[in-house]
Amino acid sequence: MALCLLAPGAHAASRTPDPDAALLAAYDAFNAGDPMKLARAAPLLRGNVLEPYIDYWALSLRLEDAGKAEVRAFLEKYSGTYVAEMLRGEWVKVLGKRADWSDFDKERAALPSDDLEIRCYGWLAHMARGERVALRAAKAVWLEPRELPDGCNTLVDELAARDAIAPQDIWQRARLLFENGQITAAKRTLGYLPKGQAPNEWRLAQAATHPQRLLTQVPLVAKTRADSELLVLAALRLARNDPQAAADALGGPLGAVLDAQDTAYLWAQIGYQGARGHDDQALDWYAKAGDYELSDDQQAWKARAALRSGDWQTVRESIDGMSVQESHLNAWLYWYGRALAAQGKNDAARAYYMRIAGETDFYSVLAAEELGFLSTAPANGYAPTEAEVAAAGMRPGIARALELYRLDLRTEGAREWAFAVRGMDDHQLLAAAEFARRAGLFDRAIRTADMTKQVHNFRLRYLAPYREVFGEFAREHGLDEAWVLGLVRQESHFIVDAHSAAGARGLMQLMPRTARWVARKIGLKHYHPKHMAEVKTNITLGTGYLKLVLDDLGHEVLASAAYNAGPQRARRWRDARPVEGAIYAENIPFDETRRYVKKVMSNAIFYAAIYGDGPSSLKERLGTVSSNDPAGGGDDDTLP
């Protein structure tokens, strides 16, 4: 009978705890709200670089029952760290929930910033001290167009108990929530109405789910405030999905039963929704609102509609109607300059361009070109010394971020890194960026280099890892390499194993379904989803898809929009007439996609300047986007 003999120490070695497994088990336990499982893992991680996280997770899970001394001890032990700031923010909310206003004020003062819920508790603290001025200021939370957090609901309850919220305030918030599609929150808000003033529940449900049916009932009745408000809410809901139907209703029986103020309010909303949907009647609908005071968002979409129609005077008037803060954004400074130039006021236009030229964002690059300059990367970027790079790596926050990334806790790693570089000067930022580059954290390198104010290194800002592979497939597909690099910088910041919440994977952030479709289309043999994390496979599929989209749509701007939001939407966003690429980009209805396209196209300018043939024109690259005439192509409905 053969015996299996173990070498001395082999059995003990097999039971040696794995710190990585213990850390990930603790992380899972924290997310699952399991303090017992977390407690079992914690002793294995004493002395670990991520020990502050273990202590934070353990205390955070039981913070509502924690004593002040224990919390203060944690905050003192880990003073100046990301986890201390996280816990302090949570602790301030616990103190607010306890109505412990003395300690609340002390701890809140130590926070570098606060959120809406903490501000709500702050207003409650003022109210508890009988400060009536705070009572008025606290009502600002009422106009938040979303579901409120717990602390703010407590504040609203207190305001209602003090009769500080009038019925008109309640209807105002309900309208705001309907405008933004927050129907559940709107219904909850209407619960604050006094008895006898609440709307009929069935009619409220109709306004939310079948607004056109409610608005076509004959005769329309508005005997009470609730009746008229339900008609307004139904029109708001209808305008989100069908501005033309809402306009027809308002131009008919609905307009006859509403007062002039409500009618003007609805015309402004219909104009806004029409502009977002690229309806040629949007400006006419806006005009029917008369002197109604438009919000910044409404003015912005009025300006965009005017850009599409070439109405430069309305572009100016819309920007003039914005708040100072909104009108001074680079986008509106640029378009105001363009409007002046279109009206022959070239000197005034140049003054607007000069205010933003010299920066690296989309509109600053375009403004510089209007002044006759092509944007390029500074020739002599600052290169941090070896000592500076080593010093960056010695920072405890950087070390923790590096470890979190190694364990694939990317969200936590990104937050830890952002905290670690906060307050750094330009030289320190570039040293940290170079450290990140060497560590393979290309996203952190790019974002950190992007933070500098006076001293720059554009080769760190516009890294090009795997450039040989990108270049190979760009040439194979006839794609502009700088554009491909600009797109990947925006998609994944060159992180090979990047994965989004939606399921996109790899350098070029392909969805699994799209990757399978492209693999079949281009004849890639033996493809398997696990290959999406491989550099060459991901680039093969990504550039292959980009080529198919570009061939179908015929324009880099359209293809960029399609890569982010889908080819069907990119086609639908074309106008009835050819428009400048910049006007097409500005009129993209999705905020994320609008920012994305601008970033991709301006990125391409700097990649071309650094790695290509030198400075080039963004305006020329943007070109003109063709009309949505089917004869113009772009009709491959099989593209995912």
Secondary structure, DSSP 8 states (H G I E B T S, - for coil): -------TTHHHHHT---HHHHHHHHHHHHHHT-HHHHHHHGGGGTT-TTHHHHHHHHHHHTGGG--HHHHHHHHHHTTTSHHHHHHHHHHHHHHHHHT-HHHHHHHHHT-S---HHHHHHHHHHHHHTT-HHHHHHHGGGGG-SS---HHHHHHHHHHHHTT-S-HHHHHHHHHHHHHTT-HHHHHHHHTTS-TTSS--HHHHHHHHH-HHHHHT-SS----SHHHHHHHHHHHHHHHHH-HHHHHHHHTTHHHHHS-HHHHHHHHHHHHHHHHHTT-TTHHHHHHHTTT----HHHHHHHHHHHHHHT-HHHHHHHHHTS-HHHHTSHHHHHHHHHHHHHTT-HHHHHHHHHHHTTS-SHHHHHHHHHTT------SS-----HHHHHHHHHSHHHHHHHHHHHTT-HHHHHHHHHHHHTT--HHHHHHHHHHHHHTT-HHHHHHHHTT-SSS--HHHHT--TTHHHHHHHHHHHT--HHHHHHHHHHHTTT-TT-B-TT--BTTTTB-HHHHHHHHHHHT-TT--GGGGGSHHHHHHHHHHHHHHHHHHH--HHHHHHHHHH-HHHHHHTS-SS-EEHHHHHHT-SSHHHHHHHHHHHHHHHHHHHHHSSS---HHHHH-EE--S-GGG----TT--
